[in-house]
Amino acid sequence: MKLASARIPRQAGFPDWMAEVIAAIEAGKPVRQELAAGGRLHIDRPLPFLCVHLSGDHSSPVAREIAQANASYLIAPDAVTATPIVAAVGTMLKRRFGALMVLEIGELASDELLNDKAPLLSPFKVEIAAADQPDIRAAARSFVEAVEAIQGKFRTPRIEFRKWPDRQAGRDKMLEVAFPQMRVRFAPIYRQRQSGTIYPEIRERLIASIFDAGLQAIAAFAKSTRCLTITTHRALGRQAFVDAVVRTDRAIDDVAASFDFLLAVTPINAEAAWNEFAAGDCSRAPRFLYRPLTLQAEAAKRKLFSIPFEHLEDPVLYRLYREKQQELDLQLSMLSARETAKFVEFGRALYGPVEPGLLQAARDILARSNGRAEEGDASARLYQQTADSYLIERRAREMIAEYARRCSDFDARVEVRDDLPTGLLVSGRRLLIARSTVMEKDRVEPILSHEIGVHLLTYFNGSAQGLRLFRSGLAGYEGMQEGLAVFAEYLSAGMTPDRLRLIAARVIACAAMLDGASLPEAHRLLVNEHEFQKAEAFNVVLRVYRGGGLVKDAIYLRGLLQLLDHLADGGTLEPFWMGKIAASHFSVMQELNARGLLGGPAVRPMFLDAAEATARLSRARSAKTPLDLLDN
């Protein structure tokens, strides 16, 4: 402790706690020190930069948020307070890395370029001042390139350079330190000029864009000075969650765990409904019965929207939790509209429509796979060994036991139930098997790879990440999750023409439902035009028309197509095992992993162990359509 304090450059205003802070940083420990005069010093880990924001009156809230999004930042009321802190911390960090950059972020007093009479929104000013040194100039150029690349949906930036140092700024605005500095000021375009009303979307975009440009500037400085080697500028981000993230995560998860969406919209009288439908010559929609809701959707929404997001200090996590909040809101709206016409429209908003390309892909599969399906002739199927729910349960428990042997936290449960349609379903840590389930014996391993090797595995791997969000699922995760699960069947040698036809039929039925077709009409479409057996077609339309019309079943084929595109582009499967994520979150997972916020998967799918799986994965990279996954 004395050794650390002896190295600190003493000067007026030097805080008493600095010796302990320096000792903590040198020991590699995080620092989060509140300042008596207002503000905070936060050091996630030693890095060759410090982001500084000077403001004592909270008049620049966006600049403040940008600064505190960094892994290493100081917020202080003025330069007089900040200077000795920057000098002390900077001296220690420069000694460690050989170089140190100070990035100071602030806001301009007004949005002076805004012209209310212009036909289009005018540019907004971004001022940059940088010391006249090659390394900091490289950082400034990188910042400019990043800012100029901002998508100009509302306003585009206009860069202006100011002389360095700017003595007119005043002593309380200038850091008197010997390290290379870059100062950034941007116009407050996130608020209305007269009223001060906030534009939330612009505010979020501005924070994310300026923050990212700052990281790119710091990365350029690190490369120029060779003080730190990184693979991506995103690796300079935070490596630890603040307490507010954990509180938000728990609060979001409490709402998500308060209801089981799929069970709530799944009929409990599937067999009786089929008997009723068949008895009426498949011409009248049967009555579906559902579990009574124990959830008060309005109360859950109040709880959901009372969760504070303003202290997360991380734009990436902020966006992920906002997206999840919106998804939960739609799910709650759907449950409150169950068995009404609004249910369909809320579902369309949640899962998306059936796009023309997706519908055409489904039609192509049905047209081109019909002959292949017939080749596995009926007589062969008649003598095919079958597995009932008890055999499936026994094999499921064996598979779960092996996963638990590989990962002690893999604590899954198996339930055989009478209140489910034929098939299997994962709910949280539970694998639910309908007692009426009967399938061909060679389908057991692929379907368990689907349910256990993907759905349960990503639940437990997501749990291991430290945030429950990754086990309950990032917003929109279901499409890629189901595509991945279907792909697991292929890797387990279980992709058949019949299976592809089934997921294609779901798309056809969803499209018909969204176009206004009744359940009997969608059933006739599958039977008459696509040659499905009546009972098989009913299982499809039951899923699609449950709850009042659920478009979710179109995501299986959509997710599989997205996954094949990802593989064709040279993508890897590894990040998808880390938790439940959407295709759009692939780069986010890579970033969080690079920052050290996420670890690799605690356990990998067992179906990847087989040599055949490796060969199949290689073949899938050149597949043009899902039909190419079928064995010749």
C-alpha positions as CSV (number, residue, x, y, z in Angstrom):
1,M,0.0,0.0,0.0
2,K,2.8,2.5,0.9
3,L,4.7,1.5,-2.2
4,A,1.7,2.4,-4.4
5,S,1.0,5.7,-2.7
6,A,4.7,6.7,-2.9
7,R,4.5,6.5,-6.7
8,I,1.4,8.8,-7.0
9,P,2.1,12.3,-8.2
10,R,0.8,14.4,-5.3
11,Q,-0.9,17.7,-6.1
12,A,-3.7,20.0,-4.8
13,G,-7.0,18.2,-4.6
14,F,-5.5,14.8,-4.3
15,P,-8.2,12.4,-2.8
16,D,-7.3,10.4,0.3
17,W,-8.7,7.1,-1.2
18,M,-6.4,7.2,-4.2
19,A,-3.7,5.0,-2.7
20,E,-6.1,2.2,-2.2
21,V,-7.5,2.6,-5.7
22,I,-4.0,2.4,-7.3
23,A,-3.2,-0.6,-5.2
24,A,-6.4,-2.3,-6.4
25,I,-5.7,-1.5,-10.0
26,E,-2.2,-2.8,-9.8
27,A,-3.5,-6.0,-8.3
28,G,-5.9,-6.4,-11.2
29,K,-9.0,-5.8,-9.1
30,P,-12.0,-3.7,-10.3
31,V,-12.5,-0.3,-8.9
32,R,-15.8,1.6,-8.4
33,Q,-15.2,4.7,-6.3
34,E,-17.8,7.4,-5.8
35,L,-16.4,10.9,-5.6
36,A,-17.3,13.2,-2.7
37,A,-17.9,16.1,-5.1
38,G,-20.1,14.0,-7.3
39,G,-19.2,11.5,-10.0
40,R,-17.4,8.2,-10.1
41,L,-14.2,6.4,-11.0
42,H,-14.8,3.0,-12.6
43,I,-12.0,0.7,-13.6
44,D,-13.2,-2.7,-14.9
45,R,-9.6,-3.8,-15.4
46,P,-6.4,-2.1,-16.3
47,L,-6.5,-0.8,-19.9
48,P,-4.4,1.8,-21.7
49,F,-7.2,4.5,-21.7
50,L,-9.5,6.5,-19.5
51,C,-12.7,8.0,-20.8
52,V,-13.6,11.2,-19.0
53,H,-16.8,13.2,-18.7
54,L,-16.9,16.6,-16.9
55,S,-20.3,17.7,-15.8
56,G,-21.5,18.6,-12.3
57,D,-25.1,19.4,-13.2
58,H,-26.2,16.4,-15.3
59,S,-26.8,18.8,-18.2
60,S,-25.2,16.3,-20.7
61,P,-26.9,13.0,-19.8
62,V,-26.1,11.3,-23.1
63,A,-22.4,12.1,-22.9
64,R,-22.4,10.9,-19.4
65,E,-24.0,7.5,-20.5
66,I,-21.4,7.2,-23.3
67,A,-18.6,7.7,-20.8
68,Q,-19.9,5.2,-18.3
69,A,-20.5,2.6,-20.9
70,N,-16.7,2.2,-21.1
71,A,-14.7,-0.3,-19.1
72,S,-12.5,2.5,-17.7
73,Y,-14.1,5.9,-17.0
74,L,-14.1,8.9,-14.8
75,I,-17.1,11.2,-14.3
76,A,-16.2,14.4,-12.4
77,P,-17.9,17.8,-11.8
78,D,-15.0,19.7,-13.4
79,A,-11.4,19.5,-14.6
80,V,-10.0,20.7,-11.3
81,T,-11.5,17.7,-9.6
82,A,-10.6,15.3,-12.4
83,T,-7.0,16.3,-13.1
84,P,-5.3,14.8,-10.1
85,I,-7.3,11.6,-10.4
86,V,-6.5,11.2,-14.1
87,A,-2.8,12.0,-13.4
88,A,-2.6,9.4,-10.7
89,V,-4.4,6.6,-12.5
90,G,-2.9,7.5,-15.8
91,T,0.7,7.4,-14.5
92,M,0.2,3.9,-13.1
93,L,-1.5,2.7,-16.4
94,K,1.1,4.2,-18.6
95,R,3.8,2.5,-16.6
96,R,2.0,-0.8,-17.2
97,F,1.3,-0.4,-20.9
98,G,3.8,2.1,-22.1
99,A,1.1,4.5,-23.3
100,L,-2.2,6.0,-22.2
101,M,-4.9,7.8,-24.1
102,V,-7.5,10.1,-22.4
103,L,-10.8,10.4,-24.3
104,E,-13.0,13.2,-23.0
105,I,-16.6,13.2,-24.0
106,G,-19.1,16.0,-23.7
107,E,-22.0,17.7,-25.4
108,L,-22.3,21.0,-27.2
109,A,-24.6,23.6,-25.7
110,S,-27.1,23.6,-28.6
111,D,-28.0,22.0,-31.9
112,E,-27.0,25.0,-33.9
113,L,-27.2,23.4,-37.4
114,L,-30.9,22.4,-37.1
115,N,-33.0,24.4,-39.5
116,D,-36.7,24.1,-39.0
117,K,-37.4,25.3,-42.6
118,A,-35.2,22.8,-44.3
119,P,-37.0,20.1,-46.3
120,L,-34.8,17.4,-44.7
121,L,-33.3,17.2,-41.3
122,S,-30.0,19.0,-41.3
123,P,-26.6,17.4,-40.3
124,F,-25.5,17.7,-36.7
125,K,-22.2,18.9,-35.5
126,V,-19.4,16.7,-33.9
127,E,-16.4,18.7,-32.7
128,I,-13.1,16.9,-32.3
129,A,-9.9,18.3,-30.8
130,A,-6.8,16.1,-30.5
131,A,-3.2,16.6,-29.4
132,D,-0.7,17.0,-32.2
133,Q,0.9,13.6,-31.8
134,P,0.9,10.8,-34.4
135,D,-0.7,8.2,-32.1
136,I,-3.6,10.4,-30.9
137,R,-4.1,11.6,-34.5
138,A,-4.5,8.0,-35.6
139,A,-7.2,7.7,-33.0
140,A,-8.9,10.8,-34.2
141,R,-8.9,9.6,-37.8
142,S,-10.4,6.3,-36.7
143,F,-13.1,8.1,-34.7
144,V,-14.0,10.2,-37.7
145,E,-14.3,7.2,-40.0
146,A,-16.5,5.5,-37.5
147,V,-18.8,8.5,-36.9
148,E,-19.1,9.2,-40.6
149,A,-20.2,5.6,-41.2
150,I,-23.2,6.2,-38.9
151,Q,-26.4,5.3,-40.7
152,G,-28.2,8.6,-41.3
153,K,-31.8,7.6,-40.6
154,F,-32.5,10.9,-39.0
155,R,-29.4,13.1,-38.9
156,T,-25.9,12.7,-40.4
157,P,-22.8,14.0,-38.6
158,R,-20.7,16.9,-39.8
159,I,-17.2,16.7,-38.3
160,E,-15.4,19.9,-37.3
161,F,-11.8,20.0,-35.9
162,R,-10.9,22.5,-33.3
163,K,-7.4,23.8,-32.3
164,W,-5.6,21.9,-29.5
165,P,-5.4,23.0,-26.8
166,D,-8.5,25.2,-26.7
167,R,-7.6,27.7,-24.1
168,Q,-10.9,29.5,-24.5
169,A,-12.6,26.6,-22.9
170,G,-11.6,27.7,-19.4
171,R,-9.5,26.0,-16.7
172,D,-12.5,24.1,-15.3
173,K,-13.0,22.5,-18.8
174,M,-9.4,21.5,-19.6
175,L,-7.6,18.5,-18.1
176,E,-4.0,19.6,-17.2
177,V,-2.4,16.2,-17.7
178,A,0.7,15.0,-19.7
179,F,-1.1,12.2,-21.6
180,P,-2.3,12.3,-25.2
181,Q,-5.8,13.6,-25.2
182,M,-8.7,13.6,-27.6
183,R,-11.8,15.7,-26.8
184,V,-15.2,15.0,-28.5
185,R,-18.3,17.3,-28.4
186,F,-21.6,16.5,-30.2
187,A,-24.8,18.3,-30.7
188,P,-27.7,17.3,-28.4
189,I,-29.8,16.0,-31.3
190,Y,-31.7,13.6,-28.9
191,R,-33.8,16.4,-27.5
192,Q,-36.2,18.9,-29.1
193,R,-34.7,22.4,-29.2
194,Q,-37.5,24.4,-27.7
195,S,-39.2,22.0,-25.3
196,G,-36.4,19.7,-24.4
197,T,-38.5,16.7,-25.2
198,I,-36.4,13.5,-25.6
199,Y,-36.4,11.5,-28.9
200,P,-35.8,8.0,-27.4
201,E,-34.8,6.2,-30.6
202,I,-32.3,9.0,-31.5
203,R,-30.9,8.9,-28.0
204,E,-30.2,5.2,-28.1
205,R,-28.7,5.4,-31.6
206,L,-26.4,8.3,-30.6
207,I,-25.2,6.5,-27.4
208,A,-24.4,3.3,-29.3
209,S,-22.7,5.1,-32.2
210,I,-20.5,7.5,-30.3
211,F,-19.6,4.8,-27.8
212,D,-18.6,2.4,-30.7
213,A,-16.6,5.2,-32.4
214,G,-14.8,5.9,-29.2
215,L,-13.8,2.2,-28.9
216,Q,-12.5,2.2,-32.4
217,A,-10.4,5.3,-31.7
218,I,-8.9,3.7,-28.6
219,A,-8.2,0.5,-30.6
220,A,-6.4,2.6,-33.2
221,F,-4.3,4.3,-30.5
222,A,-3.4,0.9,-29.0
223,K,-2.4,-0.4,-32.5
224,S,-0.3,2.7,-33.2
225,T,1.5,2.6,-29.9
226,R,1.6,-1.2,-29.8
227,C,0.6,-1.0,-26.1
228,L,-2.1,-3.6,-26.4
229,T,-2.9,-6.4,-28.9
230,I,-6.7,-7.0,-29.5
231,T,-8.6,-8.8,-32.2
232,T,-11.5,-6.4,-32.2
233,H,-12.2,-3.0,-30.8
234,R,-15.2,-4.6,-29.0
235,A,-12.7,-6.5,-26.8
236,L,-12.0,-3.1,-25.0
237,G,-15.6,-3.2,-23.6
238,R,-16.6,-4.3,-20.1
239,Q,-15.7,-7.6,-18.7
240,A,-18.0,-7.5,-15.6
241,F,-21.6,-6.8,-15.0
242,V,-22.5,-4.0,-12.6
243,D,-25.1,-4.8,-9.9
244,A,-27.8,-3.0,-11.8
245,V,-27.5,-5.5,-14.7
246,V,-28.0,-8.4,-12.3
247,R,-31.1,-6.7,-10.7
248,T,-32.6,-6.0,-14.1
249,D,-31.8,-9.6,-15.3
250,R,-33.6,-11.1,-12.2
251,A,-36.6,-8.8,-12.6
252,I,-37.0,-9.6,-16.3
253,D,-36.6,-13.3,-15.6
254,D,-39.2,-13.2,-12.8
255,V,-41.8,-11.9,-15.3
256,A,-40.7,-14.5,-18.0
257,A,-40.9,-17.3,-15.4
258,S,-44.4,-16.2,-14.2
259,F,-46.1,-17.9,-17.2
260,D,-45.5,-20.8,-19.7
261,F,-46.5,-19.4,-23.0
262,L,-46.6,-22.6,-25.0
263,L,-48.4,-24.7,-22.4
264,A,-50.9,-21.8,-22.1
265,V,-51.8,-21.9,-25.8
266,T,-51.6,-25.7,-26.3
267,P,-55.0,-27.6,-26.2
268,I,-55.4,-30.2,-23.5
269,N,-58.1,-32.2,-25.5
270,A,-56.2,-33.0,-28.7
271,E,-57.4,-36.6,-29.0
272,A,-61.1,-35.6,-28.3
273,A,-60.8,-32.7,-30.7
274,W,-59.6,-35.1,-33.5
275,N,-62.4,-37.5,-32.8
276,E,-64.9,-34.7,-33.0
277,F,-63.3,-33.3,-36.2
278,A,-63.2,-36.8,-37.9
279,A,-66.8,-37.6,-36.8
280,G,-67.9,-34.4,-38.6
281,D,-66.2,-35.5,-41.8
282,C,-63.5,-32.9,-41.2
283,S,-65.8,-30.1,-42.2
284,R,-66.3,-28.3,-38.8
285,A,-63.6,-26.9,-36.6
286,P,-63.5,-28.8,-33.3
287,R,-63.6,-27.1,-29.9
288,F,-60.2,-26.7,-28.2
289,L,-59.9,-26.6,-24.5
290,Y,-57.1,-24.9,-22.6
291,R,-55.6,-24.7,-19.2
292,P,-57.1,-21.9,-17.2
293,L,-54.7,-18.9,-16.9
294,T,-53.3,-18.3,-13.5
295,L,-51.6,-15.1,-14.8
296,Q,-53.0,-11.6,-14.7
297,A,-51.5,-10.2,-17.8
298,E,-52.1,-6.5,-16.8
299,A,-50.3,-7.0,-13.5
300,A,-47.4,-8.8,-15.2
301,K,-47.1,-5.9,-17.7
302,R,-47.0,-3.3,-14.9
303,K,-44.2,-5.2,-13.3
304,L,-42.4,-5.6,-16.6
305,F,-42.5,-1.9,-17.4
306,S,-41.5,-0.9,-13.9
307,I,-38.1,-2.4,-14.4
308,P,-35.4,0.3,-14.5
309,F,-32.9,0.2,-17.4
310,E,-31.1,3.5,-16.9
311,H,-28.2,2.2,-14.8
312,L,-27.0,-0.7,-16.9
313,E,-24.0,1.3,-18.2
314,D,-23.7,-0.9,-21.2
315,P,-25.5,-0.1,-24.6
316,V,-25.3,-3.7,-25.8
317,L,-27.0,-5.1,-22.7
318,Y,-29.4,-2.2,-22.6
319,R,-30.6,-3.1,-26.1
320,L,-30.9,-6.9,-25.3
321,Y,-33.0,-6.3,-22.3
322,R,-35.2,-3.7,-24.1
323,E,-35.8,-6.2,-26.9
324,K,-36.7,-8.9,-24.3
325,Q,-39.1,-6.5,-22.6
326,Q,-40.9,-5.9,-25.9
327,E,-41.1,-9.6,-26.6
328,L,-42.6,-10.4,-23.2
329,D,-45.1,-7.6,-23.7
330,L,-46.3,-9.2,-26.9
331,Q,-46.5,-12.6,-25.3
332,L,-48.6,-11.2,-22.5
333,S,-50.8,-9.5,-25.0
334,M,-51.3,-12.7,-26.8
335,L,-52.3,-14.6,-23.6
336,S,-54.8,-11.9,-22.7
337,A,-56.2,-12.2,-26.3
338,R,-56.3,-16.0,-26.3
339,E,-59.2,-17.4,-28.4
340,T,-59.9,-14.0,-29.9
341,A,-59.2,-12.5,-33.4
342,K,-56.5,-10.2,-31.8
343,F,-54.4,-13.3,-30.9
344,V,-53.5,-13.8,-34.5
345,E,-52.3,-10.2,-35.0
346,F,-50.2,-10.2,-31.9
347,G,-48.7,-13.4,-33.1
348,R,-47.9,-11.9,-36.4
349,A,-46.1,-9.0,-34.6
350,L,-44.2,-11.5,-32.5
351,Y,-43.2,-14.1,-35.0
352,G,-43.5,-12.2,-38.3
353,P,-45.5,-13.0,-41.3
354,V,-44.9,-15.9,-43.7
355,E,-42.6,-14.2,-46.3
356,P,-43.0,-15.0,-50.0
357,G,-39.6,-16.6,-50.1
358,L,-40.4,-18.8,-47.1
359,L,-43.7,-19.9,-48.6
360,Q,-42.1,-20.7,-51.9
361,A,-39.4,-22.8,-50.1
362,A,-42.1,-24.8,-48.4
363,R,-44.0,-25.4,-51.6
364,D,-40.8,-26.5,-53.3
365,I,-40.1,-29.0,-50.5
366,L,-43.6,-30.4,-50.8
367,A,-43.5,-30.7,-54.5
368,R,-40.0,-32.2,-54.7
369,S,-40.2,-34.5,-51.7
370,N,-43.5,-36.2,-52.3
371,G,-41.9,-38.9,-54.6
372,R,-39.1,-39.5,-52.1
373,A,-41.7,-39.9,-49.3
374,E,-43.5,-42.5,-51.3
375,E,-40.3,-44.5,-51.9
376,G,-40.3,-45.5,-48.3
377,D,-43.3,-47.6,-49.2
378,A,-46.2,-48.3,-46.9
379,S,-45.5,-52.0,-46.5
380,A,-42.0,-51.2,-45.1
381,R,-43.5,-48.8,-42.6
382,L,-46.1,-51.3,-41.5
383,Y,-43.4,-53.5,-40.0
384,Q,-41.2,-50.6,-38.8
385,Q,-40.5,-51.0,-35.1
386,T,-42.2,-48.3,-33.0
387,A,-41.4,-46.6,-29.7
388,D,-44.1,-45.6,-27.2
389,S,-43.8,-42.8,-24.6
390,Y,-42.3,-45.2,-22.0
391,L,-39.4,-46.2,-24.3
392,I,-38.9,-42.6,-25.2
393,E,-38.9,-41.6,-21.6
394,R,-36.3,-44.3,-20.7
395,R,-34.0,-43.2,-23.5
396,A,-34.5,-39.5,-22.6
397,R,-33.4,-40.2,-19.0
398,E,-30.3,-42.1,-20.2
399,M,-29.3,-39.2,-22.4
400,I,-29.9,-36.6,-19.7
401,A,-27.8,-38.7,-17.3
402,E,-24.9,-38.7,-19.7
403,Y,-25.2,-34.9,-20.1
404,A,-25.3,-34.6,-16.3
405,R,-22.1,-36.7,-16.1
406,R,-20.4,-34.2,-18.5
407,C,-21.9,-31.2,-16.7
408,S,-23.1,-31.5,-13.1
409,D,-25.5,-28.5,-13.6
410,F,-27.5,-30.3,-16.3
411,D,-30.4,-31.0,-13.9
412,A,-33.2,-31.7,-16.3
413,R,-36.5,-33.4,-15.5
414,V,-38.7,-35.7,-17.6
415,E,-42.5,-35.8,-17.3
416,V,-44.9,-38.1,-19.2
417,R,-48.3,-36.3,-19.3
418,D,-51.8,-36.9,-20.5
419,D,-52.7,-33.2,-21.2
420,L,-50.5,-32.7,-24.3
421,P,-50.9,-33.4,-28.0
422,T,-48.8,-36.3,-29.3
423,G,-45.2,-35.3,-29.3
424,L,-42.5,-33.8,-27.0
425,L,-42.1,-30.3,-25.6
426,V,-39.4,-28.6,-23.6
427,S,-40.5,-26.1,-20.9
428,G,-37.6,-24.6,-19.0
429,R,-35.6,-27.4,-17.5
430,R,-38.4,-30.0,-18.2
431,L,-38.9,-32.4,-21.0
432,L,-42.6,-33.1,-21.4
433,I,-43.7,-36.2,-23.3
434,A,-47.3,-36.8,-24.3
435,R,-48.4,-40.3,-23.1
436,S,-50.1,-40.9,-26.5
437,T,-46.8,-40.4,-28.3
438,V,-45.8,-43.3,-30.7
439,M,-43.0,-42.9,-33.3
440,E,-40.8,-45.0,-35.4
441,K,-37.9,-46.3,-33.3
442,D,-35.2,-44.8,-35.5
443,R,-36.8,-41.3,-34.9
444,V,-36.2,-41.5,-31.1
445,E,-32.5,-40.5,-31.2
446,P,-33.0,-37.5,-33.6
447,I,-36.0,-36.2,-31.7
448,L,-34.2,-36.3,-28.4
449,S,-31.2,-34.6,-30.0
450,H,-33.7,-31.9,-31.0
451,E,-35.3,-31.5,-27.6
452,I,-32.4,-32.4,-25.2
453,G,-29.3,-31.7,-27.3
454,V,-30.5,-28.3,-28.3
455,H,-33.4,-26.9,-26.2
456,L,-32.4,-28.3,-22.8
457,L,-28.6,-27.9,-23.6
458,T,-28.9,-24.2,-24.4
459,Y,-31.1,-23.7,-21.3
460,F,-28.4,-25.0,-19.0
461,N,-25.5,-23.5,-21.0
462,G,-27.3,-20.1,-20.9
463,S,-27.8,-20.6,-17.1
464,A,-24.0,-21.0,-16.8
465,Q,-23.4,-17.5,-18.3
466,G,-24.4,-15.8,-15.1
467,L,-27.4,-13.9,-16.6
468,R,-30.7,-15.7,-16.8
469,L,-31.5,-13.8,-20.1
470,F,-29.3,-16.3,-21.9
471,R,-31.3,-19.3,-20.6
472,S,-34.8,-17.9,-21.1
473,G,-33.7,-16.6,-24.5
474,L,-32.8,-13.4,-26.2
475,A,-35.7,-11.8,-28.0
476,G,-36.5,-13.6,-31.2
477,Y,-34.4,-16.6,-30.4
478,E,-37.0,-19.2,-31.2
479,G,-36.6,-19.2,-35.0
480,M,-32.9,-20.0,-34.9
481,Q,-33.4,-22.3,-31.9
482,E,-35.9,-24.4,-33.8
483,G,-33.8,-24.3,-37.0
484,L,-30.9,-25.5,-35.0
485,A,-33.0,-28.2,-33.4
486,V,-34.2,-29.5,-36.8
487,F,-30.6,-29.4,-38.0
488,A,-29.6,-31.5,-34.9
489,E,-32.0,-34.2,-36.3
490,Y,-30.1,-34.1,-39.6
491,L,-26.7,-34.4,-37.8
492,S,-28.2,-37.4,-35.9
493,A,-29.1,-39.1,-39.2
494,G,-32.7,-38.4,-38.7
495,M,-33.6,-36.1,-41.5
496,T,-36.2,-37.8,-43.7
497,P,-38.5,-36.6,-46.5
498,D,-41.5,-37.0,-44.2
499,R,-39.8,-34.7,-41.6
500,L,-39.1,-32.0,-44.1
501,R,-42.6,-32.3,-45.5
502,L,-44.0,-31.8,-42.0
503,I,-42.1,-28.6,-41.3
504,A,-43.0,-27.3,-44.8
505,A,-46.7,-28.2,-44.2
506,R,-46.6,-26.0,-41.1
507,V,-45.5,-23.0,-43.2
508,I,-48.3,-23.7,-45.7
509,A,-50.9,-23.9,-42.9
510,C,-49.6,-20.8,-41.3
511,A,-49.8,-18.8,-44.5
512,A,-53.4,-20.1,-45.1
513,M,-54.4,-19.2,-41.6
514,L,-53.0,-15.6,-42.0
515,D,-54.9,-15.3,-45.3
516,G,-58.1,-16.0,-43.5
517,A,-58.6,-19.7,-44.1
518,S,-60.6,-21.7,-41.5
519,L,-59.2,-24.8,-39.9
520,P,-61.2,-27.2,-42.1
521,E,-60.0,-25.2,-45.2
522,A,-56.3,-25.4,-44.2
523,H,-56.8,-29.1,-43.4
524,R,-58.3,-29.8,-46.9
525,L,-55.4,-27.9,-48.5
526,L,-52.9,-30.2,-46.9
527,V,-54.9,-33.4,-47.6
528,N,-56.1,-32.6,-51.2
529,E,-53.2,-30.6,-52.6
530,H,-50.3,-31.9,-50.7
531,E,-51.4,-35.5,-50.1
532,F,-51.2,-35.7,-46.3
533,Q,-53.1,-38.2,-44.3
534,K,-56.1,-36.8,-42.5
535,A,-54.8,-37.4,-39.0
536,E,-51.3,-36.1,-39.9
537,A,-52.8,-33.0,-41.4
538,F,-54.9,-32.4,-38.3
539,N,-51.9,-32.5,-36.1
540,V,-50.4,-29.7,-38.2
541,V,-53.5,-27.5,-38.2
542,L,-54.1,-28.1,-34.5
543,R,-50.7,-26.5,-33.8
544,V,-51.3,-23.6,-36.2
545,Y,-54.9,-22.8,-35.0
546,R,-54.3,-23.2,-31.3
547,G,-55.0,-20.3,-29.1
548,G,-56.9,-18.6,-32.0
549,G,-54.2,-18.9,-34.6
550,L,-50.5,-19.2,-33.8
551,V,-48.0,-18.4,-36.6
552,K,-45.1,-19.7,-34.6
553,D,-44.8,-23.0,-36.5
554,A,-43.5,-21.1,-39.6
555,I,-40.2,-20.5,-37.7
556,Y,-38.9,-24.1,-38.0
557,L,-38.3,-23.9,-41.7
558,R,-37.3,-20.2,-41.5
559,G,-34.7,-21.0,-38.9
560,L,-33.4,-23.9,-40.8
561,L,-33.0,-21.7,-43.9
562,Q,-31.2,-19.0,-41.9
563,L,-28.9,-21.6,-40.4
564,L,-28.0,-23.0,-43.9
565,D,-27.2,-19.5,-45.1
566,H,-25.0,-19.0,-42.0
567,L,-23.1,-22.2,-42.7
568,A,-22.7,-21.4,-46.4
569,D,-21.1,-18.1,-45.4
570,G,-18.5,-20.0,-43.4
571,G,-20.2,-19.5,-40.0
572,T,-19.6,-21.7,-37.0
573,L,-22.2,-23.3,-34.7
574,E,-20.2,-22.8,-31.5
575,P,-21.8,-19.5,-30.3
576,F,-25.3,-21.0,-30.7
577,W,-24.5,-23.5,-27.9
578,M,-23.7,-20.7,-25.4
579,G,-27.4,-19.9,-24.8
580,K,-30.7,-19.3,-26.6
581,I,-30.0,-16.6,-29.2
582,A,-31.4,-15.4,-32.5
583,A,-29.5,-15.2,-35.8
584,S,-29.3,-11.4,-35.4
585,H,-27.5,-11.9,-32.1
586,F,-24.6,-13.9,-33.5
587,S,-22.3,-10.8,-33.6
588,V,-23.5,-9.7,-30.2
589,M,-22.5,-13.1,-28.7
590,Q,-19.1,-12.9,-30.4
591,E,-18.6,-9.4,-28.9
592,L,-19.6,-10.4,-25.4
593,N,-17.4,-13.4,-25.6
594,A,-14.5,-11.2,-26.8
595,R,-15.1,-8.9,-23.9
596,G,-15.0,-11.8,-21.5
597,L,-18.6,-11.3,-20.4
598,L,-19.6,-14.7,-21.7
599,G,-17.8,-18.0,-21.6
600,G,-17.9,-20.9,-24.0
601,P,-20.6,-23.6,-23.7
602,A,-20.5,-25.6,-20.5
603,V,-21.3,-28.7,-22.4
604,R,-21.5,-29.4,-26.1
605,P,-24.1,-31.5,-27.9
606,M,-23.4,-35.2,-27.8
607,F,-24.6,-35.7,-31.3
608,L,-21.5,-33.8,-32.5
609,D,-19.3,-36.6,-31.2
610,A,-20.0,-38.9,-34.0
611,A,-17.7,-38.9,-37.1
612,E,-20.9,-39.0,-39.2
613,A,-22.0,-35.7,-37.7
614,T,-18.7,-34.0,-38.8
615,A,-19.2,-35.3,-42.4
616,R,-22.8,-34.2,-42.4
617,L,-21.9,-30.7,-41.1
618,S,-19.4,-30.4,-43.9
619,R,-21.9,-31.4,-46.5
620,A,-24.5,-29.0,-45.1
621,R,-22.2,-26.1,-45.9
622,S,-22.8,-26.6,-49.6
623,A,-26.5,-27.3,-49.3
624,K,-28.6,-25.1,-51.5
625,T,-31.9,-26.1,-50.0
626,P,-33.1,-28.3,-47.1
627,L,-33.7,-31.1,-49.6
628,D,-30.0,-31.4,-50.1
629,L,-29.8,-32.6,-46.5
630,L,-31.6,-35.8,-47.4
631,D,-29.6,-39.0,-47.9
632,N,-29.7,-40.2,-51.5
